[in-house]
């Protein structure tokens, strides 16, 4: 038993950690279109809420979506309509406060969808 414990303690461990999972990997694993849509909406909204600054976060999301490609890139504009509506509703966004949330980007994909949604 002592030999086994010593061997475990002495054996070199892997210096590299596990490879990082791709952004929004949880949603890419879902093969039901409606469930995948809701997953993307939930995680994108969480990303925006966590940032506490949608106007600055949306341009970053545009870049990450372009790098990720696939369904999230193809549907980000539409996804962000939903995210923007939910965000605006929950934050009680008004015409007077809208400017602080409008994305600082001219990107027609995610940023534009969020802007139209809110």
N, C-alpha and C positions, 0 to 999 in steps of 0.2 A: 504494500500500500504506500509506504514511504517512497519507494522507487517511482511509482506511478505519479505521485504528487510532485516529486522533484522533476520528473520529465516534463510535466505540464508547465511548471514554473520556469524551467530552463529553455524550453523550446522557443525559438524566435516566433514572435507574432507577426502577422502581416502588417507592414508599415503603412500600407494604403488602406483607406477605409472603403467601404462598399461604394460602388459608383452611385453618383447622385441620380435620382429619378428625374425624368423630364418634367418640365413645368406642366401642371394640370394632368399628370399621369393618371390620377384617379378616374377622371372622366373618359379618357381614351380607352379604358378597360371596359366601359359599358357599351353593349351592342344594341341596346334599345334606344332608338332616336329620341324619344320623349324624355326618358330618364337621363340620357346623356346631356340633353339641352338643359334640364333642371340642375344637373351637376355643374355644368359650366357657369350657369347664372349664379349659383350659390358660391362657387369658389371665386369667380370674378368680383362678385359683390364683397366677399370677405376681404379680398385683396384691396379693394378701394376703401372699405371701412377701416382696415388696419392702417392704411397710409395716412388717414385723416386729412388728405389733401387730393381730392379727385382731379382737380385741375392739373396738377403736376403728375399724378399717378397714371392718368390715361395715356399720355405720350409714351411712358415706359411700357405700359401694357401693349400699345400698338407695336413697339419694337419686339417685345417678347412673342407676341402672336405671329408676327412675320417670321421670326426665327423658328417657331414651333411648326408652322405650316399646318396642313391637314384640315380637319373639320372645324377646329376652333378659328383658324384664319379665315376660312371660307364663310363662316357664319357669325363672326364677331360683331359685325354691324347690327345684325338682328338680335343677337344675344344682349348687346348693350342697350337696345331699346328697353328690354325688360329690366335690366339692371338699373338703368337711369330712372325708369318709372318707379320702381320699388324704392330706390334711394330718395327720390324727390318726395314721395309720399311719406316715408318714415321720418325724413328730416323737415317736413313741412316747408319745402322750398317754395318761395313766392317769386314774383317778378322782381321784387326789391332785393332778394338775396341770390337770385339765379347766377349773377356774374361771378360769384366766388367759386362756383362749382363747374362752370363751363370749361372744358378741356383746353389747355394751352397747346393746341395742335390743330393743324389743318388736315390731319389724316382722315380720309373718308371712310375708314373702316371702323375700328372700335370707338375712337374719340367722337366721330360724328354720330354714331348710333347712341352713345351715352348722352350727348348734347340734345338730340331730338327726343330721347326718352324722358329726360328730366324737364 
